[in-house]
Amino acid sequence: MAMYMIGYDLNKAGKNYDGLIKRIKEISANWWHHLDSTWIIDCNLTSVAIRDALRLHIDSDDELLVVALKSEGAWAGFNAEGSNWLKQNL
């Protein structure tokens, strides 16, 4: 399994993006979501496969980024739960 960061800008105000969030959670049962438009997931898919699965749930003017993480990170300001998840999974 690999860790991926997913980031997005959803540019259509008032649109329901529940399908996108549901799909992210379906792709990985082990996920982190403490920032509005950023997720970190543990997944055995490639970044291209993740992007393709998620792009079905966004509009053509939205932006989506999927990046493989290489196990090092630094952060500030997260609660204990968020920090602990990152420490245990990155």
ABEGO torsion letter per residue (X at the ends): XBBBBBBBBBABBGBBAAAAAAAAAAABABBBBABAABBBBBBABBAAAAAAAAAAABBAABBBBBBBBAGBBBBBGBBAAAAAAAAAAX
